C-alpha cells in the first residue's frame, strides 16, 4: 500500500511540474516613473506576462482582477511607499513573491521591507537585466514550491481523514 501511495505522489509531483514550464509568469511592476514602467515592459514582455501600475493604489486595483506570481515595486513613490504597498496587500494576496527595487541606499526601508512587506529579494536601481531576470526566475520557483506544498498538505489532510474513517470502521466491526 505504501509503495502505491508513493507512486501516486510521484505522479502528481511530475504532473504539477510538467504543466508549469509552458505557462508565462505573471509579473506586476509598480513604479511612479512612467519611463521605468515602459523600460521594464519592453525588456521583459516577451518572456513574461508583464502588468504595470504607476502607484500602489493602481496596483491594488489590478490585483483585484489579475492573479500575479511575482510583484516588483519601487520603494520611493508618492502617497504609498513600496513597503507600505507590500504590507497592505499581504493579507489578501499572500502568495505572490515580492521584490523591492530602490535607487536609494536606505537600510531602514530594506529592514521594513523584510519585516513588514515580507520581500523575497531587494535590488537597487538602475536594475541589471540579467540579475533581475534571475531574481524573477528564482522567485517563481519558490512561488511554485509554496503552491505545491499547500496542495500536498491539503491532499495529506484528506488522506488522513480517510484513513481515520477506515480505522474507525475497522474498530467498530
C-alpha positions in Angstrom: 0.0 0.0 0.0 2.8 2.4 0.9 4.5 1.7 -2.5 1.3 2.6 -4.3 0.9 5.8 -2.3 4.4 6.8 -3.1 3.9 6.2 -6.8 0.7 8.3 -6.8 2.6 11.1 -5.0 5.4 10.9 -7.6 3.0 11.0 -10.5 1.2 14.1 -9.0 4.5 15.8 -8.5 5.6 15.2 -12.1 2.2 16.3 -13.5 2.4 19.5 -11.5 5.8 20.4 -12.7 5.4 19.3 -16.3 2.4 21.6 -16.7 4.1 24.7 -15.3 7.0 25.4 -17.7 4.6 26.3 -20.6 2.9 29.0 -18.6 4.2 32.5 -18.6 4.9 34.1 -15.3 2.6 37.0 -14.3 4.6 39.9 -13.1 3.3 43.2 -11.6 5.8 46.0 -11.8 4.9 49.1 -9.7 6.8 52.4 -10.2 5.8 56.0 -10.2 8.2 56.8 -13.1 6.5 56.1 -16.4 9.9 55.6 -18.2 10.8 52.8 -15.8 7.4 51.1 -16.5 7.9 51.4 -20.2 11.5 50.1 -20.0 10.6 47.2 -17.8 7.7 46.1 -20.0 9.9 46.5 -23.2 12.6 44.4 -21.6 10.5 41.5 -20.2 7.3 41.4 -22.2 8.5 38.5 -24.4 9.4 36.2 -21.5 6.7 37.1 -19.1 3.2 38.5 -18.8 4.0 42.0 -17.6 1.5 44.2 -15.8 2.4 47.7 -14.7 1.0 50.2 -12.3 2.1 53.8 -11.7 1.1 53.7 -8.0 0.3 51.3 -5.1 -3.4 52.2 -5.4 -3.4 51.3 -9.1 -1.6 48.1 -8.3 -4.1 47.1 -5.7 -6.9 47.6 -8.2 -5.0 45.4 -10.7 -4.5 42.7 -8.2 -8.3 42.5 -7.7 -8.7 41.4 -11.3 -5.5 39.6 -12.2 -3.6 36.8 -10.4 0.2 37.6 -10.0 3.1 35.3 -9.4 5.8 38.0 -8.7 5.4 41.6 -7.6 8.2 44.1 -8.1 7.9 47.5 -6.6 9.9 50.7 -6.4 10.3 51.9 -2.8 10.1 55.7 -3.1 6.7 56.6 -4.6 4.3 59.4 -3.6 1.3 58.6 -1.4 2.4 55.0 -0.7 5.9 53.6 -0.5 6.8 50.2 -1.9 6.9 48.8 1.7 3.5 50.2 2.5 2.1 48.8 -0.7 3.5 45.3 0.0 2.4 45.4 3.6 -1.2 46.5 2.6 -1.6 43.5 0.2 0.0 40.8 2.4 -3.2 39.5 4.0 -5.4 39.5 0.9 -2.6 38.4 -1.6 -0.1 36.3 0.4 1.1 34.1 -2.5 3.0 36.4 -4.9 6.7 36.7 -4.3 7.8 40.3 -3.6 10.8 42.1 -4.8 11.7 45.7 -3.7 13.6 48.0 -6.1 15.1 51.2 -5.0 17.6 53.8 -6.2 18.5 54.8 -2.6 20.6 53.1 0.0 18.0 53.2 2.7 18.7 50.4 5.3 15.5 51.2 7.2 13.5 50.6 4.0 15.2 47.3 3.5 14.5 46.2 7.1 10.9 47.3 6.8 10.5 45.5 3.5 11.8 42.3 5.0 9.8 42.5 8.3 6.6 44.2 7.1 6.4 43.5 3.4 7.8 40.0 3.5 10.0 40.6 0.5 11.9 37.8 -1.3 14.7 40.0 -2.7 16.0 43.5 -2.7 17.6 45.1 -5.8 19.0 48.5 -6.5 18.2 50.8 -9.4 19.2 51.1 -12.1 18.4 47.4 -12.3 20.7 44.9 -14.2 18.5 43.0 -16.7 20.3 39.7 -16.1 20.2 39.9 -12.3 16.5 41.0 -12.3 15.7 38.1 -14.7 17.4 35.6 -12.4 15.6 37.0 -9.4 12.3 36.7 -11.2 13.0 33.0 -12.1 14.1 32.2 -8.5 11.1 33.9 -7.1 8.8 31.9 -9.4 10.4 28.7 -8.4 9.7 29.4 -4.7 6.2 30.5 -5.6 5.6 27.1 -7.3 7.1 25.2 -4.4 4.8 27.0 -1.9 1.7 26.3 -4.0 2.8 22.6 -4.3 3.4 22.3 -0.6 -0.1 23.8 0.1 -1.7 21.3 -2.3 0.3 18.4 -0.9 -0.7 19.3 2.6 -4.3 19.6 1.6 -4.1 16.1 0.0 -2.4 14.8 3.1 -5.2 16.1 5.3 -7.8 14.4 3.1 -5.9 11.1 3.1 -5.5 11.3 6.8 -9.2 11.9 7.3 -10.0 8.9 5.0 -7.6 6.7 6.9 -9.1 7.8 10.3 -12.5 6.9 8.9 -11.4 3.5 7.8 -9.7 2.9 11.1 -12.9 3.8 13.0 -14.9 1.5 10.7 -12.5 -1.3 11.4 -12.7 -0.7 15.2 -16.5 -0.7 15.1 -16.7 -4.0 13.2 
